Amino acid sequence: MTKRDHPLKGEFDTANARWERTTHEDGTPAALEIGYADNGLVALRMAEQPEGEILIYTPSEWEAFVEGVRDGEFDVETWEDEPSRD
């Protein structure tokens, strides 16, 4: 299946999209791929499951998501962030 239809956003053609795999800080491949379609839509999918589910974003949704990431809106505290209880 190369074309995915979103009822509100339109059609995303996975075969003709330009896919980029995300990387970890050390440059090794990460789990996600970002796809850019000719019609401006952007998609996210698991790199190891290219025929699986994808999330489709309009250009303005994608821009808002990227800005949120840059602003730390989605940062999650980790155990390393916990104060020591010594």
Secondary structure, 3 states (H helix, E strand, C coil): CCEEEECCCEEEECCCCEEEEEECCCCCEEEEEEEECCCCCEEEEECCCCCCCEEEECHHHHHHHHHHHHCCCCCCCCHHHCCCCC
